Amino acid sequence: MGLELGGEIGQRVGQVVAASGFGVEVAGGVASVYTDGGTEAAWTNPSFATDEASGNSNATLDADAAPPVLKSEWLRINSLGIEIPATATVRGIELQARCKHTDATETARIEMRLTTGTDKSDHLNLGTGSETVTLSGTPFQEVSVGSSTELWGRAWTPGQINSLAFGLAAQMRIDGAGVSATDVNRIAVLRVAVTYTLPTAQQGGNRSRDRGRGR
């Protein structure tokens, strides 16, 4: 269950983050996979990315295979159960992942895209290449794309945020220059954080309306 936070001081309470105004951070929902062409590693247990307590979703990339497998399928979560008030103004959206890879000699990256549909044609990007984060070392890392003030090139209505189609898609990649033949890429959980404000008259009475399926 998502919790809510109001006020001017940013802090973390349960699963909620807000730098100002209100915010809801959620995992959960429904997981699915799809491809964008080429040779891609399949995800095992993709539904585990909706709940960190379940374990990890894994994709094994293999630079020595013929042909090389240098990227995973896209792993998508949607149907997040977000319910922000109809009078809200959306201020920013951040995509988050807890992930790792196993070959310290390999350069691994995770690309995260905001999505409003069922395949790559529905991806939204920042247009700066900053949708891709390079992982440092092999421990699990918390990585993010976007921010509490990033709107991904559009103005959002509460209905679009609350839509079951609204979600996050992630893909893992390697350069193929590592020493070992395979690099197991793991995603423990994917999350979406939405920051919004309310009309002044409502700020004292709407905190209980932030709801989302949490991890």
N, C-alpha and C positions, 0 to 999 in steps of 0.2 A: 504494500500500500504506500503510495506517495504521501509525504507530509508537506506542510507548507510553511513559508517564512515570509514575514513582512518586515518593513522597517528599513532604515538607512545603513545598518551595519551588516556587511556580508559575513555569513558564518555557515557552518554545515550542521544541520540538524537532521538526523536520520539520513534520508536520501535526497534532501532538498538543498539547493544552492541558489542564493540570490545576492548579487552585489548591491542591488537597490530594488525597491518595489517588492515584487513577489516572484517566486520561482518554483518550478517543480522539476525534479530529476528522476527519471524512471528507467528501469529495465523491465524485462518481462515481455509479454505479448506473444507473438507467433514468429517462428523462425522459418526461413525458406532459403533455397540456393538457386542461382542461375548462372549462366556462362555469358561471356562476351566474345567468344570465338577463340580459336587456337587451342593449345594443349594446356589444360588446367587441372590442378589437383583437387580431388573431391574432399569435402568436409565430412568427417565422421562426427556423429552426435551434434548436428548443428543446433538442436534445441537447447543444448547446454549453454549457449551464449545468452540465453534469456535469464539465467539464474546462476550466479556465481557459485552457489552452494552445490550445484549438480556435478561440477567437474569442468572439463575443458572441451571445446570443439577443436579438432585437430585436422590439419592439412599438411601432408608430407610433400615437400618440393624436392625435386631431384635434378640437379644440374647435369648429371652423367647419363640420364636416360636418353633414349633415342625416340622421338625428339626430346630435348630438355624440357623439364617441367619447372618453369620459373615463376609461376603465379598460381594462385588458388582460384577456385570458383568465388563468385560474390556470395557473401553470407549476409542475409537481410533480416532485420526484425521490424515488425510493424504491429498494428492492433495493440498499441501501448496502453490504451485506456485513459489517456489524458483528458481531463475535463476542465479547461480554464474557462472563466466566465465570459459570456457573450459580449460584455462591455470592456473586456481587456484590450490593451494595446500591446502587441508583441514587440519586444525590444531586442531580443537576440536568441540564437539557437547554437548550442554547443554539442558536438558529437564526441563521445568518450568511449574508450576501450581499455580493458586490462588484458595485456597480451604479452607473448614472449616468442623466442625461437631458440633452437638448441645448438646451432653451430656458431661458436664464437668467432670463427674465421670468415664467416659469411656476412655480407651486408644485407640485412632484412628490413623491409619497409611495410607499413600498413597504410592503405589508402582508404579513407572514409568519405562517403558521400551522403548527403541528405537525399532522401528519395520520397516520391509521392506516388509511386506506382509499382509495377511488378517486374521491370527489367531495366537494363542500363539506359534506355531511352528516357527514363523518368528521373535520372540522376540530376542533381543540382550541384554546381561547383562554385568555388570562390574566384575562379579565373586567374589565380596567381600561382598555381602549383602547390599551394600550401595545404591541399587536402591530403598530402602524403607526409607521413612522419617516419623518420629513420629510427630504428630501434638500436639502443646502445647496449652492447653486451647481451647476456642471455637470461638474466632474471626477469620475472614478471614486471611489467612497467605500466603505469597509468599514462595514457596519451590522449590528446584531445585535438579537435579541429573546430574552428569557429570560436565564438565567445558570447558573453552576455549582451554584447552590442552588435553582433554580426547577424545580418538578416539574409545573407545568401542571395543578394541581388533582387529581392522582391519584398513587397509589403504583405504581411500575413494576417489573415483573419483568424479569430478563435476557432471558427468552424474548420479551417484547413488544418490547424494544429490538432484538433480533436478527432479528425478523420482517421478511420482505421487504416487508410493507405499511407499515412504519414509515418516515416520511420528512417532507419539508418541502414546503409549497405557498406560492407567492408571487404577488402581484398588484400591478401598478403602476397608479397613479392620478394624474390632474392635476385642478386646480380649474377650468380653463377660462378663467382670467382673464389669460393671457399675451398677448403682442403677436403672436407668429407663429401661423400656423394649425396647425402640427403640432409635436409634441414626440416625438422618437424616444427611447424608453426602452430601455436596454440592461442585461442581466444577464450578467456575465462568468462567475460561478460561484455556486452555492448550496452551503452546507455545513451539517452537523449536528455539534455537539460534545456528547458525553455524559461527565459526570463521575460516578465511582462509587468505592466503597471495597470492600475485601475483608476477610474475617476476618483477624485479626492473624497467625495461623499461616501464611497463604498469601501475605502481602505480599512476601516475598522471592523467591518462586518462580513467580509467574504473569504477570510482565510480558510475556513472549513470547506470551501468549494474546490480547492486544489486536490485532485485525486488522480492517482495513476497506479497501475499495477507495479509494485516494486519487486525487488529481488529478495 
